Amino acid sequence: MPPEDHWKQFHDRRDRLRLPQRPDQAIVDLFAGLVSGRDAHVLMLGLTPELGTIGDELTVTDWNEAALHRPVPRDPARTNLVQIDWRKIAFAPDTFTAVIGDGGMTMVPCADDYRLIFTRLAACMAPGARLAVRCFVAPDSAETLGEIRDAVLAGNEPSFHALKWRVAMAQAAPTAGVIAVRAIAAGFDACFPDRKQLCAQTGWDAALVAEIDSYRSSDAIYTFFNRDQLFATVPTAFGAPRLVDSGDYPLSQCCPFLVADLAQHG
């Protein structure tokens, strides 16, 4: 899982993030709709404060203790904060009526860990409970770095945050969706060796573009699976998984909700 220094850098810059990495109110509303009627006791994968109003009772799980210090906008008496590696989740059976998470699965480093986490979750979910997690899903036909560069310099990419994920997905495609975070920075440099030109063409602030430099020293591994690769990680304890649109924003076509319901007993 991502090392501590990666988590510290991520949380230090989180407030500067925007879509697609950080959810807005429209995405929060979509999450709430997806688990409506199944929100008696919700498990959250990774503390996302924007989602903190969801659930009559909410249990937040995060790998990083510092992340759990962020304020959650809800009654503390109905909120449980648990530091745990998601691969070791072991709550009592039938505990949760829904599981939500926003983008955190990308920080899980391999398909086997996805399967293990989903299996662990299924073991503590009630029959009919819903899994609804927003994922960063690579396109079936991968872009090249050259295509991305040309699109950006032609003015066809409005979001620096979306650009980072486009570069990451393009590089991850040849390695079954797995990429070292520091390689994302290297790919970005290959695309845009002249940052002054990039800022002049896009209107982006140099400080915004410099956020990519935080990736250089990271030892973390990210995953950007395509649709079929992602579905292959969902165990048969769930019904057929599906992807649900998450709205209209830069790169939203690659940021759907993965939705799957736990099978009823018997």
Phi, psi and omega in degrees: 000162183306135180290167186300320183293328176295315179298318181299314179297319181298311183288333176295326184256001187301321183295343179270350182286155174225180175305142011273352186286323185247129186287149172257184184295326179298320179289321176303316180296323178294318175303312182300321178293322181295328182254007178304132184085350178234026190251026178294316178217108186255137173257129178253130176268103182087126182291112174243100187305327181300333181267006188292348179273353185277136175098138172296318171234141184230128172248121181257128177243133177215147178290331191253124182298320181299326179298326183286355177275350178292142182293142177246125187281071181197174179293119180301334181292341180248021184228129177244131179247122187230119173276120182198145168290123185301336179290349181245013178303131183208057175283167181296151177303149175065021183286316192250140177264347177200153173233130178234161176187146183240096173080351187294335181296336177299335180274001174275126197277353181201162183297323180298324178289324173304310182299318180296315181297313180297324178293318177298319179296315181303325183291340181245010178262149178283154176306133181083357179295154186248134169264124178220101182232132176280129184239158173258103191253121182292148177293153180297325177253108188289142171285161170260160177298326178296318178296320179295314180303313183297320180295318181293313182290342174273000178086020185257020174224106184280347190236122173297322181295321175294322180301317180305316182287328176297316178297316181297314181296321179297319181284330182283337186304315182290347181245040175058032174089005184252134181212141172287137183301321181296334178290334176297317178297320179296320177295322178298316179298322179295324179286319191227072180292338181250097184290329177298319177296317180300313181294322179294322182286327187257338186082007180285145177288143180300326179293325177295313181296327182293349177300333180297337182294338178294343180282341192294325184262005184282141173260007184285157175242133177248159177232134176229082182281152170278180186305309184294320179297320179293313181300327182293345180269352184272120184291161184291350175299335176267153171292181183304122179289155178217161177252134182240132181303145181249013176123196183232101180203169182305125180070016181301333179296341179253013185231051182280167168278133166272120184237131177206140181254137178292137181297148175288149176293147172075000000 
